[in-house]
Amino acid sequence: MSVLHATEETFSAEVETGVVLVDFWAEWCGPCKMIAPILDEIATEYKGKVKVVKVDIERARELINALGIMSIPTLYLYVDGEKKEETVGFQTKDSLAALIQKHTG
């Protein structure tokens, strides 16, 4: 499974069931580009356990404002539609794996 892309219109449906790691990013963001290959690896390694979704902040301004996101990359971990974790800035694969494992066992 690869990383999915969500829009303001599809965001709620993407996070409503299961464990979902959401990356709020932008094309011009250096740390966002650095974390992208890590998210690809997470999507592959946790296939069937975790869905990885990216939201381009430039195309989802209302959603970003509603969520109060001020810096990117910001990552949210949702479990069945409820935000359980939040990180801001570049994260290592190990730190993201630890975050996921708290909610997947």
N, C-alpha and C positions, 0 to 999 in steps of 0.2 A: 504494500500500500504506500502510495506516495503522499506527500503533503497536499492538503486540500486548500482551496482558496475560498474564503467567504466574503460576502458583501453585507451591507446593512440589512438587506432583505432576507438573506439566508442565515445570518449569524445565529439567531435564536434556535433554529432547527438544528444547526450543526452542534450546538452545545447541550441540547436538552437531554440526551441519553448517553450513558457511558462516561468514560474518562476521556477528557478532551484537553489537549494542550494548545492554547491559542497564542500565536505570536502576532503582536501588533507592530508593524514595521513600515518602512518607507524605502523607496529605491535609492534615495540620496544618503541614507544612514549607513556609515561605515561599520559600526558594531552589528547592525542588522545583517549586513552581507557576511560578516564573520561567523555569525551564528547559524546561517542558512544551511550549510552542509551538516552541521550537528543535528539540526532538526530533521533533515533527510535521513540521517542514520537512526535517530530515535523512531521515526515513522516506520522504518524497515524492521528494526529490532523489536519493537513493541507492537507489531502488527497483530490485530485481533484483541489487543488489550487497551491500546491508547490510540486515539485519533489525533493527528496533528493538523491544525488549521492555521492559516495565515490570513491576516486582515491588513490590507494596505490602508494606512491612515489617511492618505491623500484622497481615497475614494470612499471613505466612511466617516466623514467629519461629524455627522450627527451622533453616530454610535460612539465615537471617541469622546466627544463632549459629554454624552450621557454617562459614560463609564468613568469620566474624570481622569483620563490618561494624559499625563503631562510630558513624559519622556519615553523614548524608544531606544532599543527594543523593550517592550513590556510584555511579559508572558503571564497569562492566567491559566490556572489548572481548574477545570470544571469537573465536577462529578454529578452526573444526572441533573445538569442545569444549574447547579449551585457552585459559585466560585469558592474554591477551597484554599488556593495558594496564589501568590502574586510575587513576581520578581521583576526588577528593573535593571537594565544594562546587560552586557554580555554575560553569559553563563557557560560554564564548561559542561561537557557531556556528563561527567560524573555528578555534578550538582543537579542537573536536570533529571538524571536517572534516580538520584536519591529522592527528589521531590515526587517523582512519579511512583516510586516504590512505596512511599508512605500511604498511597491511596489504592495501590493495586495488589499489595501483599507480597 
